[in-house]
Amino acid sequence: MTELLNQKYRDQLVTWIGKPCHFRLLYKISRDGCSATTFHQKCDSQGATVTVLYNTNNTIYGGYLSQSWKSNSAYINDPNAFLFRLQYNGSSNPLKFPINQPTYAGFGVEGYGPSFGAGSDMITFTGTINSSGKYFSLNGSVNSIGSYYSLNGQNSTSITNNNLQVTDLEVYQVLDGPDPKKTKFKMAESSLLDKPWRKFPEFNAETANKLKEELVDYGQDSETGVRAANILLIGQIGAGKSSFFNSVNSIFRGKITSKARSGSFEHSLTTVYRKYNVKDHNSGQTLKIRLCDTRGLEEDFAIDSQEISHILDGNIPDRYQFNPSAPFTTETFGFIRNPHLGDRIHCVAFVVDGSTIDVIPEKILKQMKAMQSRMNQRNIPQVAYLTKLDKVCPMVEEDAGHMFHSSAVREAVDKIADVMGLPRGFILPIKNYESETILDQNIDILILKALKQTADFADDYMEEQVEKMAAENGQGRKEKE
């Protein structure tokens, strides 16, 4: 009988679990019957498992335990446990909900099916449930979901539709390492090419120093009257938007720093609009490049489209505190009514998690497309910083200098170029500093080259705007004459 969990959702679960693993089906109610006794016979003492429910709203949700199921009427202590939603009303919509009280991650009771929390967050069923022919009306409960797991603004309805009428329920054993059936394919997917798929400077000290010098010396044409290029960073929460600024800052400080709040959370850590300056520790100079950080993209908290327009046009001041319930308007205190060219955004860098391209939620893609439309209306250039590629290719994890020899990275670049409608040369693979405690020359080079290319595109935009203003002023004089 067919396993319902598709490959992109398996990949998402692997990312959340945080280590190479694959899945083996242990229990499936449409095949084995919906019985607590059968569940425990097949799933107890099997190590880590993923339980997946498929309800009649076409929503897919469930839970992960790194510890075995048991039938001893005891709680299961598991600091790695989490609940999840993979799909909502038929649309890909992955969210992870971590445990906040590990002592009560699961509940192993003989007469119960899979139960998460202290018997309250998610009880799937008890006893035996017969199929109606089209679905199983499970007699468990999801009403108290969130008692021992952090939902971060979600609730039973937004995760499960508050619906336990399921077409199926599956329990998969989580096995360490890649799927043996796909090892050959995966190795080919992650192979290193003899020749780089993109021309790129050599990964050496000379390149790193040259790029740093070029960025320290970077400045706009005096005709523009602009003191610094404004580069807007936009990305889904957890993609590495604020981490990019921290990585740039670290390179020029000569040590790992964390000035902007960053991390993998369900809601954006960025609550204030910031125009960050970067200072070179060696020369004492401040770069003529500002990295502008705004709220991360979220499925259920869309950024107001007019607010984005105000950011692009330079109407929003530095350190403005975002308020989702009251978007920035022309009447908001601090509104810059007559912004100069130097106040505007000169280039936009979308920060995209390269390891989750296939499961980017539709709502996020729609937000990005809507933003791109506004940027295109203003002729603002756009690039994409592709992050977390060390999760896509183990060779890149080992050495970031393998980036442009990795076939898996090349495939990721092709995919996001198609999704965003950008030329492949505008997709810039990088690796942020996340787990590292010391600087790495090859990581520096990837970040510095991406930043230099973005600054060059910002220059192109500013030159075009100066020419446009000159032409408009010339036309105005002619009309007066």
TIRO-107176 format. One line per field, with one value per residue (C-alpha): x, y, z; residue in one letter. Coordinates in pm, whole numbers. Each point is the difference from the previous one (the first is absolute). Last residue first. Layout:
# TIRO-107176
u: (X,...)
v: (Y,...)
w: (Z,...)
aa: (A,...)
END
This chain:
# TIRO-107176
u: (1094,-179,-61,366,108,-228,135,353,-104,-164,311,225,-231,9,379,34,-242,194,324,-163,-128,336,173,-244,89,368,-85,-173,304,227,-227,-5,378,46,-230,162,350,-65,-131,321,219,-169,-46,-10,-289,-199,-353,-176,230,-190,72,-51,-146,-83,-296,29,208,-286,-221,-303,-354,-39,-96,217,307,-80,11,313,194,-107,113,341,28,-69,256,268,312,-104,-44,307,180,-259,192,-146,-355,52,97,-311,-223,-352,42,323,-217,-143,-34,-89,36,-243,51,-231,37,-242,-171,-274,-285,230,30,-378,-44,280,-189,-313,211,161,-335,-143,302,-49,-369,86,227,363,17,218,243,63,378,86,-149,-64,119,-146,248,-154,201,-3,-253,-80,132,306,-222,-166,-321,-261,-264,211,-262,131,-341,-240,-240,145,-51,191,-218,-207,-78,336,187,359,226,183,372,107,-271,-267,-71,299,-196,75,-101,-321,-82,53,-244,-250,16,-63,222,-199,-39,-141,259,296,264,271,-29,245,377,177,367,177,296,248,214,104,376,209,260,39,-341,-200,-331,-335,-308,-341,-316,-255,-375,-97,-177,257,-33,-265,-231,39,362,330,260,107,7,230,335,129,377,261,342,201,-239,-35,-78,-227,-209,-61,-101,-226,-166,-56,-129,-276,-132,88,-301,-150,-292,-62,214,63,329,-8,328,44,311,173,68,-211,58,-48,247,281,-1,-60,262,176,349,-87,-188,288,250,-205,-27,375,81,-222,132,364,-70,-125,-319,65,-247,-321,-113,-318,-58,350,183,56,-345,-45,-289,-296,-275,210,48,-372,-96,231,-119,-366,-96,247,-200,250,130,-175,-343,-323,-283,-316,-349,-287,-356,-255,-315,-37,-297,191,-79,84,105,327,260,-201,-299,200,192,287,157,333,-128,246,-66,-108,-352,-2,-262,-286,-278,194,-199,-44,-306,121,-272,172,-63,-166,-144,-120,315,-12,181,152,111,112,78,237,61,178,85,-179,134,292,126,-25,-208,42,-281,-131,-104,353,110,326,-45,231,202,-94,345,115,-208,33,-15,53,-277,118,-186,-28,-275,-40,-358,-281,-193,320,311,307,-110,227,37,344,212,373,-15,-165,-138,-279,-272,-99,-289,250,-98,306,84,372,189,84,-368,-157,-358,-288,-158,-130,-306,-213,-312,-90,303,340,183,376,188,380,207,330,79,-199,-75,-378,-115,-149,-151,-81,-201,-170,-128,-111,-205,-76,50,324,-37,-219,146,363,280,373,93,376,145,336,268,279,-17,-200,-342,-144,199,-89,-367,19,168,-279,-250,170,13,-367,-154,-293,167,-179,-128)
v: (7852,-153,-325,-18,47,-286,-231,64,-67,-327,-106,80,-190,-306,16,18,-291,-214,71,-99,-330,-96,79,-226,-279,52,-12,-336,-137,117,-156,-335,6,85,-280,-271,121,6,-359,-103,182,-150,213,-159,-125,-163,-126,278,205,37,-207,150,-85,312,-21,306,-193,-245,278,66,-131,-77,-368,-63,158,-190,-333,70,109,-316,-214,172,-59,-372,-19,132,144,360,-44,-219,292,-23,-306,-287,133,65,-366,-106,172,122,69,191,201,182,329,117,378,114,313,288,324,287,106,176,-203,-303,50,17,-320,-166,70,-170,-296,-31,11,-261,-226,29,-93,-297,-143,-68,-381,-71,280,-136,-62,319,221,326,354,244,281,330,281,379,49,370,251,94,86,261,-57,277,-103,-208,-149,35,-16,-202,208,-108,-358,-273,-301,-8,-353,-135,278,41,226,253,-13,171,211,-122,217,-121,-105,-369,9,191,-255,-282,170,27,-376,-69,-286,-322,-146,-352,-134,194,210,136,361,254,33,263,-67,332,28,287,-206,171,47,-93,-150,-336,-30,73,146,-122,220,-153,168,-151,-47,-134,-326,-243,-325,-116,-273,-381,24,-109,261,361,325,249,85,-355,-4,-258,163,216,293,25,-370,-7,291,-183,-314,195,165,-340,-144,264,-152,-363,-193,-38,234,32,259,364,191,355,142,375,133,270,376,79,330,-188,217,-92,-352,-250,-147,-331,28,-228,-231,-22,-53,-286,-161,28,-147,-304,-56,16,-231,-279,-140,86,237,-142,-122,-201,-375,-69,-272,-356,-7,-107,-240,79,-112,-297,-103,47,-219,-281,30,-12,-350,25,298,238,-60,-79,-165,172,-255,122,7,62,123,-6,158,189,149,153,361,306,139,-174,279,321,-141,-140,324,202,306,-156,-356,-99,-359,-108,141,114,-244,-4,-53,-271,-295,-372,-184,-36,8,-219,87,-106,-341,107,-161,-169,139,-223,106,360,259,276,174,327,267,-162,-342,165,119,-219,-319,-265,-259,-65,-319,-100,346,171,377,231,322,38,20,215,303,258,-242,157,92,-22,157,-113,149,-186,70,-260,147,27,-207,-93,85,-106,-118,-23,-228,57,53,-343,-141,-250,-2,-333,-244,-281,-58,157,214,43,330,254,90,185,122,41,213,-26,201,-118,112,-370,-58,-154,-79,-66,-157,20,-248,-27,-337,-312,-108,14,57,-320,-161,342,106,-341,33,360,-114,179,-283,-119,129,310,52,9,-122,-52,189,50,352,158,186,258,232,299,-147,317,-42,-372,93,242,-265,-247,270,49,-376,-78,-155,-207,-343,-213,-347)
w: (-2205,300,-193,-97,363,110,-268,120,362,-107,-194,295,235,-230,-34,378,39,-250,183,327,-141,-150,328,187,-246,86,372,-52,-182,282,266,-179,-41,370,115,-216,87,375,-4,-174,253,308,311,344,216,-280,63,-192,-224,-324,-310,-343,-340,-207,-237,-230,-251,-34,-138,223,-46,368,-27,-308,159,320,-181,-207,309,187,-294,-4,374,-50,-283,235,-166,60,376,58,171,278,127,203,-9,-371,-44,195,-260,69,372,-74,-237,301,-191,-353,-14,-268,-209,-91,-193,69,-324,203,-151,26,374,41,-201,193,322,-132,-115,344,176,-237,60,375,-26,-223,270,-99,-3,-302,83,350,4,-190,270,-187,79,-252,-60,-111,-164,24,279,38,251,-208,-297,220,193,8,254,239,236,358,167,-214,-211,-335,112,186,80,322,124,-120,187,-116,209,-223,80,-325,-158,-242,-307,-205,-309,45,367,-80,-271,250,238,-288,-44,370,109,22,348,-45,-241,135,-177,228,116,-137,-15,-208,-67,-56,-235,2,236,323,21,303,-233,177,169,-315,110,-134,25,66,-122,236,-8,343,86,-140,197,-246,120,-2,109,-152,104,-38,196,-170,163,23,-49,-106,-29,-240,30,-378,-39,306,-128,-326,191,238,-301,-158,327,-5,-323,70,-131,348,-67,-372,-172,-84,34,-137,-132,45,-175,204,-12,-306,-180,-328,-194,243,-144,279,228,58,150,296,-236,-247,284,143,-343,-56,342,-54,-353,114,295,-226,-154,-364,-162,-149,-338,49,-48,132,-193,122,160,361,59,222,-239,-113,361,62,-294,108,358,-96,106,288,137,157,353,329,-5,101,32,-169,147,-242,48,-280,-145,324,183,290,-92,210,-341,106,20,-47,190,292,46,-147,165,89,48,273,115,350,15,-363,-124,247,-258,-187,133,-59,-131,-359,-263,-263,-365,-324,86,342,139,340,303,268,348,36,-268,-112,332,-82,255,297,102,173,-336,-309,-29,-274,46,348,181,101,112,-93,35,-190,39,368,160,-295,110,-281,-295,-340,-250,-363,-291,-363,-223,-327,-103,8,290,203,-70,202,354,280,358,157,215,51,378,41,326,-71,265,153,-42,-79,-365,-167,-306,-53,34,-275,-13,-294,-37,-242,-272,-356,-106,-291,188,39,223,-69,325,22,293,-28,199,187,161,-85,359,-58,-360,-143,308,145,-308,-20,357,-55,-299,-326,-248,-156,-356,30,349,-115,226,-29,-318,-29,-12,-74,191,-36,304,118,73,-156,-321,-17,46,-294,-216,84,-93,-338,-54,54,311,-130,-4,-260,95)
aa: (E,K,E,K,R,G,Q,G,N,E,A,A,M,K,E,V,Q,E,E,M,Y,D,D,A,F,D,A,T,Q,K,L,A,K,L,I,L,I,D,I,N,Q,D,L,I,T,E,S,E,Y,N,K,I,P,L,I,F,G,R,P,L,G,M,V,D,A,I,K,D,V,A,E,R,V,A,S,S,H,F,M,H,G,A,D,E,E,V,M,P,C,V,K,D,L,K,T,L,Y,A,V,Q,P,I,N,R,Q,N,M,R,S,Q,M,A,K,M,Q,K,L,I,K,E,P,I,V,D,I,T,S,G,D,V,V,F,A,V,C,H,I,R,D,G,L,H,P,N,R,I,F,G,F,T,E,T,T,F,P,A,S,P,N,F,Q,Y,R,D,P,I,N,G,D,L,I,H,S,I,E,Q,S,D,I,A,F,D,E,E,L,G,R,T,D,C,L,R,I,K,L,T,Q,G,S,N,H,D,K,V,N,Y,K,R,Y,V,T,T,L,S,H,E,F,S,G,S,R,A,K,S,T,I,K,G,R,F,I,S,N,V,S,N,F,F,S,S,K,G,A,G,I,Q,G,I,L,L,I,N,A,A,R,V,G,T,E,S,D,Q,G,Y,D,V,L,E,E,K,L,K,N,A,T,E,A,N,F,E,P,F,K,R,W,P,K,D,L,L,S,S,E,A,M,K,F,K,T,K,K,P,D,P,G,D,L,V,Q,Y,V,E,L,D,T,V,Q,L,N,N,N,T,I,S,T,S,N,Q,G,N,L,S,Y,Y,S,G,I,S,N,V,S,G,N,L,S,F,Y,K,G,S,S,N,I,T,G,T,F,T,I,M,D,S,G,A,G,F,S,P,G,Y,G,E,V,G,F,G,A,Y,T,P,Q,N,I,P,F,K,L,P,N,S,S,G,N,Y,Q,L,R,F,L,F,A,N,P,D,N,I,Y,A,S,N,S,K,W,S,Q,S,L,Y,G,G,Y,I,T,N,N,T,N,Y,L,V,T,V,T,A,G,Q,S,D,C,K,Q,H,F,T,T,A,S,C,G,D,R,S,I,K,Y,L,L,R,F,H,C,P,K,G,I,W,T,V,L,Q,D,R,Y,K,Q,N,L,L,E,T,M)
END
